[in-house]
Amino acid sequence: MIKNYSKKSSELKNKNDLRPSRDTIQFILSYSQSLRVIKTSNGEYDSLQD
């Protein structure tokens, strides 16, 4: 039997438990700004630019 590990909203102590931290947001923004997708005849390639 499959066990469901997610918490129901009534079980959460605080709604802030679902919000990402400031560091997580900063990491995602930095990653998305440095990501470049290069399209070639052979396919697409991902590249991280510093």
C-alpha positions as CSV (number, residue, x, y, z in Angstrom):
1,M,0.0,0.0,0.0
2,I,1.3,3.5,-0.9
3,K,1.9,5.7,2.1
4,N,1.1,9.4,1.7
5,Y,3.8,11.5,3.5
6,S,2.3,14.9,2.8
7,K,0.7,16.8,5.6
8,K,-2.8,18.1,5.4
9,S,-3.4,21.8,5.8
10,S,-5.1,21.2,9.1
11,E,-2.0,19.4,10.4
12,L,0.4,22.3,9.6
13,K,1.2,24.4,12.6
14,N,1.9,27.5,10.6
15,K,1.1,28.5,7.0
16,N,4.7,29.8,6.8
17,D,5.9,26.2,6.7
18,L,5.0,26.1,3.0
19,R,6.9,29.2,2.1
20,P,10.5,28.9,0.7
21,S,13.3,30.6,2.4
22,R,14.9,33.8,1.1
23,D,18.0,31.8,0.2
24,T,16.0,29.4,-1.9
25,I,14.4,32.2,-3.9
26,Q,17.8,33.8,-4.4
27,F,19.3,30.5,-5.6
28,I,16.5,30.0,-8.1
29,L,16.7,33.5,-9.5
30,S,20.5,33.3,-9.8
31,Y,20.3,30.0,-11.6
32,S,17.6,31.1,-14.0
33,Q,19.6,34.2,-14.9
34,S,22.8,32.2,-15.7
35,L,21.1,29.4,-17.7
36,R,21.4,29.5,-21.4
37,V,19.9,27.1,-23.9
38,I,21.8,26.6,-27.1
39,K,19.7,25.2,-30.1
40,T,21.7,23.3,-32.7
41,S,20.8,21.0,-35.5
42,N,21.6,18.1,-33.2
43,G,19.3,19.2,-30.4
44,E,19.3,21.6,-27.4
45,Y,22.1,22.1,-24.9
46,D,22.0,23.7,-21.5
47,S,24.9,25.9,-20.5
48,L,25.5,27.8,-17.2
49,Q,27.2,31.1,-17.7
50,D,29.2,32.7,-14.8
